[in-house]
Structure formats: structure tokens, C-alpha cells
Amino acid sequence: MDDLTNEQKYLLASMYKEVLSRQPALSMEESNYFHDSNEVRDMFLPDLSSDYVSTLCWKLKSKGYISCDRGDDLANNIRLEDSTIIYMEHRFSNGLKSIMKFLTDIKGIIF
């Protein structure tokens, strides 16, 4: 993840935290699904514009961290790639506790 900005890292970690939070109530496939970049914005980056969050998603897709489709000026059908989940599993081996610490630390840097 050395090729990501802090803002991109924050978004990916936030999405991963949400995936974990949705389990075991939902399957992994259902947990790892975000309808569009507006949903992502509303959940994780509400102070940013819709266009900006869409652009963040497209950049993450171009770097191979997420999959998504383009449409209506939004990133649609957003999912973390398996390689991203594997990285996060290793990076945050203590689960939600270590993710929360990371998010708190990085949020202080970027916002």
C-alpha cells in the first residue's frame, strides 16, 4: 500500500472495517459489496463531494485495490479485491481494535 495516499488508505481501511462489521450476519460476498460511491461517501467521507469520492474509487480500481463499474458519474458495484482483503487481514491481525487505532491515527493526519 506504499503507492496510496493517506486518504486512499483511510478509505480502504474504513471499507474493510465495514466488511468485518457486517459479518457473520451476512456472507463475505454480501459483506464486501457497496452499491456506489455515494454510499461509500455517506458512510466514510461525508464531508467530501460525490465527484471526489468517485474519483478516489476509480484511482483505487486502477491500482487494483477495488473493483467497480462506471456509470452515472459514480463508481458502482464496489468491492474490495481479494488481494486487498488478504493484505488487510495481515495488516490488522488484531481485527477491529487495530483497524480502529489505524483509522483514528490516520484521520488526524488527513482531516
Biopython code that builds the backbone (N, CA, C, O; Angstrom):
import numpy as np
from Bio.PDB.StructureBuilder import StructureBuilder

atoms = [
    (1, "MET", "N", (0.814, -1.198, 0.000)),
    (1, "MET", "CA", (0.000, 0.000, 0.000)),
    (1, "MET", "C", (0.860, 1.264, 0.000)),
    (1, "MET", "O", (0.381, 2.360, 0.292)),
    (2, "ASP", "N", (2.111, 1.090, -0.327)),
    (2, "ASP", "CA", (3.010, 2.235, -0.377)),
    (2, "ASP", "C", (2.689, 3.171, -1.531)),
    (2, "ASP", "O", (3.189, 4.294, -1.579)),
    (3, "ASP", "N", (1.857, 2.713, -2.459)),
    (3, "ASP", "CA", (1.503, 3.528, -3.609)),
    (3, "ASP", "C", (0.213, 4.320, -3.406)),
    (3, "ASP", "O", (-0.337, 4.867, -4.363)),
    (4, "LEU", "N", (-0.273, 4.385, -2.164)),
    (4, "LEU", "CA", (-1.534, 5.058, -1.864)),
    (4, "LEU", "C", (-1.323, 6.310, -1.024)),
    (4, "LEU", "O", (-0.387, 6.399, -0.229)),
    (5, "THR", "N", (-2.210, 7.267, -1.220)),
    (5, "THR", "CA", (-2.224, 8.434, -0.336)),
    (5, "THR", "C", (-2.834, 8.021, 1.000)),
    (5, "THR", "O", (-3.466, 6.970, 1.101)),
    (6, "ASN", "N", (-2.646, 8.837, 2.006)),
    (6, "ASN", "CA", (-3.264, 8.550, 3.304)),
    (6, "ASN", "C", (-4.784, 8.515, 3.197)),
    (6, "ASN", "O", (-5.438, 7.714, 3.865)),
    (7, "GLU", "N", (-5.337, 9.365, 2.374)),
    (7, "GLU", "CA", (-6.785, 9.394, 2.174)),
    (7, "GLU", "C", (-7.282, 8.089, 1.550)),
    (7, "GLU", "O", (-8.323, 7.566, 1.950)),
    (8, "GLN", "N", (-6.549, 7.569, 0.582)),
    (8, "GLN", "CA", (-6.909, 6.295, -0.031)),
    (8, "GLN", "C", (-6.779, 5.150, 0.975)),
    (8, "GLN", "O", (-7.624, 4.255, 1.008)),
    (9, "LYS", "N", (-5.732, 5.175, 1.789)),
    (9, "LYS", "CA", (-5.566, 4.153, 2.833)),
    (9, "LYS", "C", (-6.721, 4.210, 3.829)),
    (9, "LYS", "O", (-7.245, 3.177, 4.247)),
    (10, "TYR", "N", (-7.108, 5.418, 4.202)),
    (10, "TYR", "CA", (-8.220, 5.601, 5.134)),
    (10, "TYR", "C", (-9.503, 4.991, 4.562)),
    (10, "TYR", "O", (-10.231, 4.288, 5.262)),
    (11, "LEU", "N", (-9.766, 5.265, 3.305)),
    (11, "LEU", "CA", (-10.978, 4.742, 2.683)),
    (11, "LEU", "C", (-10.958, 3.218, 2.637)),
    (11, "LEU", "O", (-11.951, 2.582, 2.991)),
    (12, "LEU", "N", (-9.862, 2.628, 2.212)),
    (12, "LEU", "CA", (-9.782, 1.168, 2.155)),
    (12, "LEU", "C", (-9.935, 0.530, 3.529)),
    (12, "LEU", "O", (-10.656, -0.457, 3.682)),
    (13, "ALA", "N", (-9.262, 1.087, 4.527)),
    (13, "ALA", "CA", (-9.367, 0.534, 5.882)),
    (13, "ALA", "C", (-10.787, 0.686, 6.423)),
    (13, "ALA", "O", (-11.285, -0.202, 7.116)),
    (14, "SER", "N", (-11.438, 1.798, 6.112)),
    (14, "SER", "CA", (-12.823, 2.009, 6.540)),
    (14, "SER", "C", (-13.751, 0.997, 5.889)),
    (14, "SER", "O", (-14.644, 0.452, 6.538)),
    (15, "MET", "N", (-13.537, 0.752, 4.617)),
    (15, "MET", "CA", (-14.357, -0.232, 3.909)),
    (15, "MET", "C", (-14.126, -1.631, 4.484)),
    (15, "MET", "O", (-15.076, -2.389, 4.678)),
    (16, "TYR", "N", (-12.874, -1.966, 4.755)),
    (16, "TYR", "CA", (-12.565, -3.276, 5.333)),
    (16, "TYR", "C", (-13.202, -3.433, 6.711)),
    (16, "TYR", "O", (-13.742, -4.491, 7.034)),
    (17, "LYS", "N", (-13.139, -2.385, 7.514)),
    (17, "LYS", "CA", (-13.781, -2.418, 8.830)),
    (17, "LYS", "C", (-15.281, -2.698, 8.685)),
    (17, "LYS", "O", (-15.847, -3.488, 9.439)),
    (18, "GLU", "N", (-15.908, -2.051, 7.722)),
    (18, "GLU", "CA", (-17.340, -2.264, 7.485)),
    (18, "GLU", "C", (-17.624, -3.694, 7.044)),
    (18, "GLU", "O", (-18.608, -4.296, 7.475)),
    (19, "VAL", "N", (-16.775, -4.232, 6.194)),
    (19, "VAL", "CA", (-16.929, -5.631, 5.765)),
    (19, "VAL", "C", (-16.903, -6.549, 6.982)),
    (19, "VAL", "O", (-17.757, -7.424, 7.117)),
    (20, "LEU", "N", (-15.934, -6.355, 7.862)),
    (20, "LEU", "CA", (-15.845, -7.180, 9.073)),
    (20, "LEU", "C", (-17.051, -6.981, 9.980)),
    (20, "LEU", "O", (-17.552, -7.938, 10.571)),
    (21, "SER", "N", (-17.517, -5.745, 10.092)),
    (21, "SER", "CA", (-18.650, -5.438, 10.962)),
    (21, "SER", "C", (-19.942, -6.098, 10.485)),
    (21, "SER", "O", (-20.818, -6.413, 11.291)),
    (22, "ARG", "N", (-20.055, -6.302, 9.193)),
    (22, "ARG", "CA", (-21.267, -6.909, 8.634)),
    (22, "ARG", "C", (-21.326, -8.419, 8.829)),
    (22, "ARG", "O", (-22.384, -9.030, 8.683)),
    (23, "GLN", "N", (-20.196, -9.010, 9.156)),
    (23, "GLN", "CA", (-20.149, -10.455, 9.356)),
    (23, "GLN", "C", (-20.341, -10.786, 10.829)),
    (23, "GLN", "O", (-19.962, -9.957, 11.656)),
    (24, "PRO", "N", (-20.881, -11.892, 11.215)),
    (24, "PRO", "CA", (-21.331, -13.005, 10.393)),
    (24, "PRO", "C", (-22.786, -12.889, 9.915)),
    (24, "PRO", "O", (-23.318, -13.839, 9.341)),
    (25, "ALA", "N", (-23.420, -11.764, 10.138)),
    (25, "ALA", "CA", (-24.817, -11.614, 9.725)),
    (25, "ALA", "C", (-24.983, -11.790, 8.217)),
    (25, "ALA", "O", (-26.006, -12.291, 7.751)),
    (26, "LEU", "N", (-23.969, -11.374, 7.461)),
    (26, "LEU", "CA", (-24.001, -11.506, 6.009)),
    (26, "LEU", "C", (-22.839, -12.375, 5.543)),
    (26, "LEU", "O", (-21.819, -12.477, 6.226)),
    (27, "SER", "N", (-22.993, -12.987, 4.404)),
    (27, "SER", "CA", (-21.894, -13.753, 3.822)),
    (27, "SER", "C", (-20.775, -12.795, 3.424)),
    (27, "SER", "O", (-20.978, -11.582, 3.369)),
    (28, "MET", "N", (-19.602, -13.341, 3.150)),
    (28, "MET", "CA", (-18.481, -12.496, 2.728)),
    (28, "MET", "C", (-18.835, -11.762, 1.444)),
    (28, "MET", "O", (-18.517, -10.580, 1.306)),
    (29, "GLU", "N", (-19.477, -12.426, 0.517)),
    (29, "GLU", "CA", (-19.845, -11.782, -0.746)),
    (29, "GLU", "C", (-20.789, -10.607, -0.514)),
    (29, "GLU", "O", (-20.635, -9.552, -1.129)),
    (30, "GLU", "N", (-21.762, -10.786, 0.370)),
    (30, "GLU", "CA", (-22.701, -9.703, 0.678)),
    (30, "GLU", "C", (-22.043, -8.609, 1.503)),
    (30, "GLU", "O", (-22.335, -7.427, 1.317)),
    (31, "SER", "N", (-21.156, -8.995, 2.413)),
    (31, "SER", "CA", (-20.465, -8.028, 3.266)),
    (31, "SER", "C", (-19.545, -7.124, 2.461)),
    (31, "SER", "O", (-19.370, -5.948, 2.778)),
    (32, "ASN", "N", (-18.969, -7.685, 1.431)),
    (32, "ASN", "CA", (-17.987, -6.977, 0.616)),
    (32, "ASN", "C", (-18.662, -6.361, -0.616)),
    (32, "ASN", "O", (-18.181, -6.519, -1.738)),
    (33, "TYR", "N", (-19.745, -5.681, -0.402)),
    (33, "TYR", "CA", (-20.448, -5.027, -1.504)),
    (33, "TYR", "C", (-20.937, -3.657, -1.058)),
    (33, "TYR", "O", (-21.600, -3.514, -0.030)),
    (34, "PHE", "N", (-20.592, -2.660, -1.856)),
    (34, "PHE", "CA", (-21.053, -1.296, -1.641)),
    (34, "PHE", "C", (-21.718, -0.861, -2.932)),
    (34, "PHE", "O", (-21.123, -0.956, -4.006)),
    (35, "HIS", "N", (-22.938, -0.389, -2.833)),
    (35, "HIS", "CA", (-23.749, -0.087, -4.012)),
    (35, "HIS", "C", (-23.057, 0.887, -4.960)),
    (35, "HIS", "O", (-22.926, 0.611, -6.153)),
    (36, "ASP", "N", (-22.616, 2.019, -4.432)),
    (36, "ASP", "CA", (-21.955, 3.011, -5.281)),
    (36, "ASP", "C", (-21.119, 3.959, -4.430)),
    (36, "ASP", "O", (-21.092, 3.869, -3.203)),
    (37, "SER", "N", (-20.440, 4.867, -5.118)),
    (37, "SER", "CA", (-19.544, 5.794, -4.413)),
    (37, "SER", "C", (-20.306, 6.788, -3.547)),
    (37, "SER", "O", (-19.733, 7.340, -2.608)),
    (38, "ASN", "N", (-21.570, 7.030, -3.832)),
    (38, "ASN", "CA", (-22.361, 7.880, -2.927)),
    (38, "ASN", "C", (-22.579, 7.179, -1.591)),
    (38, "ASN", "O", (-22.518, 7.819, -0.542)),
    (39, "GLU", "N", (-22.829, 5.886, -1.616)),
    (39, "GLU", "CA", (-22.959, 5.127, -0.372)),
    (39, "GLU", "C", (-21.641, 5.147, 0.396)),
    (39, "GLU", "O", (-21.624, 5.339, 1.612)),
    (40, "VAL", "N", (-20.545, 4.950, -0.322)),
    (40, "VAL", "CA", (-19.218, 4.982, 0.294)),
    (40, "VAL", "C", (-18.971, 6.362, 0.909)),
    (40, "VAL", "O", (-18.489, 6.459, 2.038)),
    (41, "ARG", "N", (-19.294, 7.416, 0.182)),
    (41, "ARG", "CA", (-19.123, 8.782, 0.698)),
    (41, "ARG", "C", (-19.947, 8.980, 1.971)),
    (41, "ARG", "O", (-19.436, 9.468, 2.980)),
    (42, "ASP", "N", (-21.220, 8.599, 1.917)),
    (42, "ASP", "CA", (-22.101, 8.790, 3.069)),
    (42, "ASP", "C", (-21.608, 8.042, 4.298)),
    (42, "ASP", "O", (-21.754, 8.521, 5.423)),
    (43, "MET", "N", (-21.025, 6.866, 4.084)),
    (43, "MET", "CA", (-20.572, 6.045, 5.206)),
    (43, "MET", "C", (-19.234, 6.497, 5.785)),
    (43, "MET", "O", (-19.043, 6.472, 7.001)),
    (44, "PHE", "N", (-18.305, 6.911, 4.919)),
    (44, "PHE", "CA", (-16.930, 7.094, 5.364)),
    (44, "PHE", "C", (-16.351, 8.495, 5.164)),
    (44, "PHE", "O", (-15.476, 8.909, 5.924)),
    (45, "LEU", "N", (-16.822, 9.226, 4.162)),
    (45, "LEU", "CA", (-16.229, 10.522, 3.832)),
    (45, "LEU", "C", (-17.313, 11.558, 3.557)),
    (45, "LEU", "O", (-17.333, 12.158, 2.482)),
    (46, "PRO", "N", (-18.212, 11.776, 4.509)),
    (46, "PRO", "CA", (-19.375, 12.628, 4.248)),
    (46, "PRO", "C", (-19.047, 14.088, 3.952)),
    (46, "PRO", "O", (-19.886, 14.801, 3.401)),
    (47, "ASP", "N", (-17.873, 14.539, 4.296)),
    (47, "ASP", "CA", (-17.516, 15.937, 4.051)),
    (47, "ASP", "C", (-16.949, 16.177, 2.653)),
    (47, "ASP", "O", (-16.681, 17.318, 2.279)),
    (48, "LEU", "N", (-16.769, 15.109, 1.887)),
    (48, "LEU", "CA", (-16.218, 15.242, 0.544)),
    (48, "LEU", "C", (-17.321, 15.180, -0.503)),
    (48, "LEU", "O", (-18.404, 14.659, -0.239)),
    (49, "SER", "N", (-17.049, 15.706, -1.676)),
    (49, "SER", "CA", (-18.058, 15.715, -2.739)),
    (49, "SER", "C", (-18.211, 14.329, -3.361)),
    (49, "SER", "O", (-17.318, 13.485, -3.280)),
    (50, "SER", "N", (-19.353, 14.125, -3.972)),
    (50, "SER", "CA", (-19.633, 12.874, -4.666)),
    (50, "SER", "C", (-18.603, 12.632, -5.771)),
    (50, "SER", "O", (-18.102, 11.518, -5.922)),
    (51, "ASP", "N", (-18.291, 13.668, -6.536)),
    (51, "ASP", "CA", (-17.313, 13.531, -7.622)),
    (51, "ASP", "C", (-15.941, 13.128, -7.089)),
    (51, "ASP", "O", (-15.258, 12.289, -7.677)),
    (52, "TYR", "N", (-15.550, 13.728, -5.980)),
    (52, "TYR", "CA", (-14.234, 13.436, -5.421)),
    (52, "TYR", "C", (-14.143, 11.986, -4.951)),
    (52, "TYR", "O", (-13.136, 11.319, -5.190)),
    (53, "VAL", "N", (-15.179, 11.500, -4.288)),
    (53, "VAL", "CA", (-15.170, 10.115, -3.797)),
    (53, "VAL", "C", (-15.217, 9.142, -4.979)),
    (53, "VAL", "O", (-14.571, 8.096, -4.943)),
    (54, "SER", "N", (-15.967, 9.476, -6.008)),
    (54, "SER", "CA", (-15.967, 8.640, -7.222)),
    (54, "SER", "C", (-14.563, 8.551, -7.796)),
    (54, "SER", "O", (-14.111, 7.472, -8.178)),
    (55, "THR", "N", (-13.877, 9.676, -7.856)),
    (55, "THR", "CA", (-12.506, 9.702, -8.371)),
    (55, "THR", "C", (-11.576, 8.865, -7.497)),
    (55, "THR", "O", (-10.719, 8.148, -8.012)),
    (56, "LEU", "N", (-11.742, 8.953, -6.173)),
    (56, "LEU", "CA", (-10.948, 8.113, -5.270)),
    (56, "LEU", "C", (-11.157, 6.637, -5.590)),
    (56, "LEU", "O", (-10.201, 5.863, -5.649)),
    (57, "CYS", "N", (-12.412, 6.258, -5.794)),
    (57, "CYS", "CA", (-12.724, 4.858, -6.105)),
    (57, "CYS", "C", (-12.084, 4.435, -7.418)),
    (57, "CYS", "O", (-11.516, 3.346, -7.503)),
    (58, "TRP", "N", (-12.166, 5.277, -8.444)),
    (58, "TRP", "CA", (-11.575, 4.927, -9.735)),
    (58, "TRP", "C", (-10.056, 4.817, -9.648)),
    (58, "TRP", "O", (-9.455, 3.978, -10.319)),
    (59, "LYS", "N", (-9.437, 5.655, -8.828)),
    (59, "LYS", "CA", (-7.991, 5.543, -8.636)),
    (59, "LYS", "C", (-7.637, 4.230, -7.938)),
    (59, "LYS", "O", (-6.669, 3.565, -8.307)),
    (60, "LEU", "N", (-8.428, 3.863, -6.926)),
    (60, "LEU", "CA", (-8.185, 2.596, -6.227)),
    (60, "LEU", "C", (-8.404, 1.412, -7.162)),
    (60, "LEU", "O", (-7.700, 0.407, -7.069)),
    (61, "LYS", "N", (-9.370, 1.528, -8.057)),
    (61, "LYS", "CA", (-9.586, 0.467, -9.047)),
    (61, "LYS", "C", (-8.388, 0.370, -9.983)),
    (61, "LYS", "O", (-7.914, -0.729, -10.271)),
    (62, "SER", "N", (-7.895, 1.510, -10.459)),
    (62, "SER", "CA", (-6.772, 1.493, -11.404)),
    (62, "SER", "C", (-5.518, 0.893, -10.780)),
    (62, "SER", "O", (-4.663, 0.363, -11.489)),
    (63, "LYS", "N", (-5.406, 0.976, -9.452)),
    (63, "LYS", "CA", (-4.261, 0.402, -8.747)),
    (63, "LYS", "C", (-4.517, -1.032, -8.298)),
    (63, "LYS", "O", (-3.640, -1.665, -7.710)),
    (64, "GLY", "N", (-5.727, -1.553, -8.574)),
    (64, "GLY", "CA", (-6.030, -2.951, -8.280)),
    (64, "GLY", "C", (-6.522, -3.249, -6.876)),
    (64, "GLY", "O", (-6.549, -4.413, -6.478)),
    (65, "TYR", "N", (-6.911, -2.236, -6.111)),
    (65, "TYR", "CA", (-7.346, -2.454, -4.732)),
    (65, "TYR", "C", (-8.843, -2.750, -4.602)),
    (65, "TYR", "O", (-9.265, -3.454, -3.684)),
    (66, "ILE", "N", (-9.628, -2.215, -5.515)),
    (66, "ILE", "CA", (-11.067, -2.470, -5.512)),
    (66, "ILE", "C", (-11.517, -2.792, -6.936)),
    (66, "ILE", "O", (-10.803, -2.529, -7.904)),
    (67, "SER", "N", (-12.700, -3.357, -7.041)),
    (67, "SER", "CA", (-13.354, -3.483, -8.339)),
    (67, "SER", "C", (-14.595, -2.600, -8.293)),
    (67, "SER", "O", (-15.239, -2.475, -7.252)),
    (68, "CYS", "N", (-14.922, -1.994, -9.418)),
    (68, "CYS", "CA", (-16.122, -1.180, -9.520)),
    (68, "CYS", "C", (-16.423, -0.930, -10.993)),
    (68, "CYS", "O", (-15.566, -1.112, -11.859)),
    (69, "ASP", "N", (-17.640, -0.516, -11.256)),
    (69, "ASP", "CA", (-18.086, -0.201, -12.609)),
    (69, "ASP", "C", (-18.369, 1.290, -12.692)),
    (69, "ASP", "O", (-18.748, 1.913, -11.699)),
    (70, "ARG", "N", (-18.184, 1.863, -13.879)),
    (70, "ARG", "CA", (-18.506, 3.269, -14.102)),
    (70, "ARG", "C", (-19.959, 3.394, -14.537)),
    (70, "ARG", "O", (-20.486, 2.532, -15.240)),
    (71, "GLY", "N", (-20.596, 4.475, -14.111)),
    (71, "GLY", "CA", (-21.945, 4.754, -14.561)),
    (71, "GLY", "C", (-22.529, 5.942, -13.841)),
    (71, "GLY", "O", (-22.362, 6.077, -12.629)),
    (72, "ASP", "N", (-23.216, 6.810, -14.568)),
    (72, "ASP", "CA", (-23.877, 7.975, -13.982)),
    (72, "ASP", "C", (-22.935, 8.814, -13.122)),
    (72, "ASP", "O", (-23.336, 9.321, -12.074)),
    (73, "ASP", "N", (-21.690, 8.961, -13.559)),
    (73, "ASP", "CA", (-20.668, 9.725, -12.830)),
    (73, "ASP", "C", (-20.358, 9.160, -11.450)),
    (73, "ASP", "O", (-19.822, 9.865, -10.596)),
    (74, "LEU", "N", (-20.692, 7.893, -11.229)),
    (74, "LEU", "CA", (-20.430, 7.227, -9.954)),
    (74, "LEU", "C", (-19.618, 5.961, -10.186)),
    (74, "LEU", "O", (-19.623, 5.392, -11.278)),
    (75, "ALA", "N", (-18.930, 5.536, -9.151)),
    (75, "ALA", "CA", (-18.365, 4.190, -9.138)),
    (75, "ALA", "C", (-19.471, 3.298, -8.578)),
    (75, "ALA", "O", (-20.010, 3.579, -7.508)),
    (76, "ASN", "N", (-19.808, 2.236, -9.284)),
    (76, "ASN", "CA", (-20.910, 1.354, -8.898)),
    (76, "ASN", "C", (-20.392, -0.056, -8.606)),
    (76, "ASN", "O", (-19.327, -0.455, -9.075)),
    (77, "ASN", "N", (-21.174, -0.797, -7.819)),
    (77, "ASN", "CA", (-20.864, -2.207, -7.525)),
    (77, "ASN", "C", (-19.438, -2.357, -7.004)),
    (77, "ASN", "O", (-18.633, -3.090, -7.578)),
    (78, "ILE", "N", (-19.139, -1.672, -5.935)),
    (78, "ILE", "CA", (-17.782, -1.598, -5.391)),
    (78, "ILE", "C", (-17.516, -2.783, -4.464)),
    (78, "ILE", "O", (-18.331, -3.126, -3.608)),
    (79, "ARG", "N", (-16.363, -3.388, -4.660)),
    (79, "ARG", "CA", (-15.918, -4.498, -3.818)),
    (79, "ARG", "C", (-14.413, -4.384, -3.586)),
    (79, "ARG", "O", (-13.670, -3.959, -4.471)),
    (80, "LEU", "N", (-13.973, -4.766, -2.389)),
    (80, "LEU", "CA", (-12.538, -4.886, -2.142)),
    (80, "LEU", "C", (-12.037, -6.112, -2.890)),
    (80, "LEU", "O", (-12.692, -7.155, -2.876)),
    (81, "GLU", "N", (-10.888, -6.001, -3.539)),
    (81, "GLU", "CA", (-10.286, -7.149, -4.216)),
    (81, "GLU", "C", (-9.764, -8.140, -3.173)),
    (81, "GLU", "O", (-9.448, -7.757, -2.046)),
    (82, "ASP", "N", (-9.677, -9.403, -3.555)),
    (82, "ASP", "CA", (-9.173, -10.430, -2.647)),
    (82, "ASP", "C", (-7.790, -10.071, -2.119)),
    (82, "ASP", "O", (-7.505, -10.263, -0.937)),
    (83, "SER", "N", (-6.940, -9.555, -2.985)),
    (83, "SER", "CA", (-5.581, -9.194, -2.551)),
    (83, "SER", "C", (-5.609, -8.096, -1.493)),
    (83, "SER", "O", (-4.760, -8.071, -0.603)),
    (84, "THR", "N", (-6.577, -7.191, -1.584)),
    (84, "THR", "CA", (-6.723, -6.127, -0.582)),
    (84, "THR", "C", (-7.172, -6.723, 0.741)),
    (84, "THR", "O", (-6.657, -6.356, 1.797)),
    (85, "ILE", "N", (-8.115, -7.627, 0.691)),
    (85, "ILE", "CA", (-8.598, -8.278, 1.918)),
    (85, "ILE", "C", (-7.471, -9.062, 2.571)),
    (85, "ILE", "O", (-7.309, -9.007, 3.790)),
    (86, "ILE", "N", (-6.700, -9.781, 1.789)),
    (86, "ILE", "CA", (-5.571, -10.549, 2.327)),
    (86, "ILE", "C", (-4.566, -9.615, 2.996)),
    (86, "ILE", "O", (-4.086, -9.899, 4.093)),
    (87, "TYR", "N", (-4.250, -8.503, 2.336)),
    (87, "TYR", "CA", (-3.342, -7.529, 2.927)),
    (87, "TYR", "C", (-3.897, -7.030, 4.261)),
    (87, "TYR", "O", (-3.175, -6.967, 5.257)),
    (88, "MET", "N", (-5.178, -6.677, 4.273)),
    (88, "MET", "CA", (-5.805, -6.146, 5.487)),
    (88, "MET", "C", (-5.824, -7.183, 6.606)),
    (88, "MET", "O", (-5.621, -6.845, 7.772)),
    (89, "GLU", "N", (-6.067, -8.437, 6.256)),
    (89, "GLU", "CA", (-6.055, -9.493, 7.273)),
    (89, "GLU", "C", (-4.702, -9.585, 7.958)),
    (89, "GLU", "O", (-4.626, -9.787, 9.169)),
    (90, "HIS", "N", (-3.644, -9.439, 7.189)),
    (90, "HIS", "CA", (-2.294, -9.482, 7.760)),
    (90, "HIS", "C", (-1.948, -8.180, 8.481)),
    (90, "HIS", "O", (-1.349, -8.201, 9.556)),
    (91, "ARG", "N", (-2.321, -7.062, 7.895)),
    (91, "ARG", "CA", (-2.005, -5.745, 8.472)),
    (91, "ARG", "C", (-2.724, -5.523, 9.792)),
    (91, "ARG", "O", (-2.163, -4.947, 10.724)),
    (92, "PHE", "N", (-3.973, -5.985, 9.868)),
    (92, "PHE", "CA", (-4.802, -5.779, 11.054)),
    (92, "PHE", "C", (-5.134, -7.120, 11.700)),
    (92, "PHE", "O", (-6.301, -7.491, 11.825)),
    (93, "SER", "N", (-4.102, -7.833, 12.104)),
    (93, "SER", "CA", (-4.286, -9.180, 12.643)),
    (93, "SER", "C", (-5.071, -9.188, 13.957)),
    (93, "SER", "O", (-5.604, -10.227, 14.346)),
    (94, "ASN", "N", (-5.149, -8.043, 14.645)),
    (94, "ASN", "CA", (-5.943, -7.962, 15.876)),
    (94, "ASN", "C", (-7.386, -7.543, 15.598)),
    (94, "ASN", "O", (-8.125, -7.213, 16.526)),
    (95, "GLY", "N", (-7.783, -7.555, 14.344)),
    (95, "GLY", "CA", (-9.167, -7.273, 13.977)),
    (95, "GLY", "C", (-9.567, -5.830, 14.144)),
    (95, "GLY", "O", (-8.790, -4.911, 13.884)),
    (96, "LEU", "N", (-10.804, -5.650, 14.587)),
    (96, "LEU", "CA", (-11.404, -4.316, 14.658)),
    (96, "LEU", "C", (-10.621, -3.350, 15.549)),
    (96, "LEU", "O", (-10.551, -2.154, 15.264)),
    (97, "LYS", "N", (-10.041, -3.867, 16.613)),
    (97, "LYS", "CA", (-9.290, -2.994, 17.531)),
    (97, "LYS", "C", (-8.120, -2.319, 16.814)),
    (97, "LYS", "O", (-7.913, -1.115, 16.966)),
    (98, "SER", "N", (-7.360, -3.082, 16.042)),
    (98, "SER", "CA", (-6.211, -2.492, 15.346)),
    (98, "SER", "C", (-6.653, -1.606, 14.183)),
    (98, "SER", "O", (-5.981, -0.623, 13.870)),
    (99, "ILE", "N", (-7.766, -1.936, 13.544)),
    (99, "ILE", "CA", (-8.289, -1.077, 12.477)),
    (99, "ILE", "C", (-8.723, 0.266, 13.053)),
    (99, "ILE", "O", (-8.429, 1.314, 12.476)),
    (100, "MET", "N", (-9.416, 0.242, 14.182)),
    (100, "MET", "CA", (-9.883, 1.484, 14.809)),
    (100, "MET", "C", (-8.712, 2.386, 15.188)),
    (100, "MET", "O", (-8.784, 3.602, 15.005)),
    (101, "LYS", "N", (-7.650, 1.811, 15.706)),
    (101, "LYS", "CA", (-6.470, 2.608, 16.057)),
    (101, "LYS", "C", (-5.868, 3.232, 14.804)),
    (101, "LYS", "O", (-5.535, 4.418, 14.800)),
    (102, "PHE", "N", (-5.726, 2.448, 13.747)),
    (102, "PHE", "CA", (-5.192, 2.958, 12.495)),
    (102, "PHE", "C", (-6.048, 4.101, 11.957)),
    (102, "PHE", "O", (-5.519, 5.143, 11.570)),
    (103, "LEU", "N", (-7.361, 3.912, 11.930)),
    (103, "LEU", "CA", (-8.266, 4.931, 11.405)),
    (103, "LEU", "C", (-8.189, 6.211, 12.222)),
    (103, "LEU", "O", (-8.187, 7.308, 11.663)),
    (104, "THR", "N", (-8.125, 6.079, 13.533)),
    (104, "THR", "CA", (-8.025, 7.253, 14.396)),
    (104, "THR", "C", (-6.711, 7.990, 14.136)),
    (104, "THR", "O", (-6.698, 9.217, 14.038)),
    (105, "ASP", "N", (-5.622, 7.259, 14.025)),
    (105, "ASP", "CA", (-4.313, 7.874, 13.790)),
    (105, "ASP", "C", (-4.243, 8.575, 12.430)),
    (105, "ASP", "O", (-3.777, 9.711, 12.335)),
    (106, "ILE", "N", (-4.707, 7.894, 11.383)),
    (106, "ILE", "CA", (-4.594, 8.470, 10.042)),
    (106, "ILE", "C", (-5.604, 9.597, 9.826)),
    (106, "ILE", "O", (-5.334, 10.535, 9.076)),
    (107, "LYS", "N", (-6.757, 9.511, 10.474)),
    (107, "LYS", "CA", (-7.745, 10.571, 10.339)),
    (107, "LYS", "C", (-7.177, 11.887, 10.860)),
    (107, "LYS", "O", (-7.449, 12.947, 10.296)),
    (108, "GLY", "N", (-6.391, 11.825, 11.934)),
    (108, "GLY", "CA", (-5.771, 13.018, 12.472)),
    (108, "GLY", "C", (-4.765, 13.654, 11.517)),
    (108, "GLY", "O", (-4.493, 14.851, 11.598)),
    (109, "ILE", "N", (-4.223, 12.856, 10.625)),
    (109, "ILE", "CA", (-3.255, 13.351, 9.651)),
    (109, "ILE", "C", (-3.947, 14.011, 8.463)),
    (109, "ILE", "O", (-3.487, 15.041, 7.969)),
    (110, "ILE", "N", (-5.052, 13.422, 8.003)),
    (110, "ILE", "CA", (-5.647, 13.900, 6.747)),
    (110, "ILE", "C", (-6.829, 14.837, 6.912)),
    (110, "ILE", "O", (-7.167, 15.565, 5.978)),
    (111, "PHE", "N", (-7.457, 14.838, 8.058)),
    (111, "PHE", "CA", (-8.647, 15.698, 8.202)),
    (111, "PHE", "C", (-8.440, 16.742, 9.263)),
    (111, "PHE", "O", (-9.333, 17.550, 9.518)),
]
sb = StructureBuilder()
sb.init_structure("model")
sb.init_model(0)
sb.init_chain("A")
sb.init_seg("    ")
for serial, (resi, resn, name, xyz) in enumerate(atoms, 1):
    if name == "N":
        sb.init_residue(resn, " ", resi, " ")
    sb.init_atom(name, np.array(xyz, "f"), 0.0, 1.0, " ", f" {name:<3s}", serial, name[0])
structure = sb.get_structure()
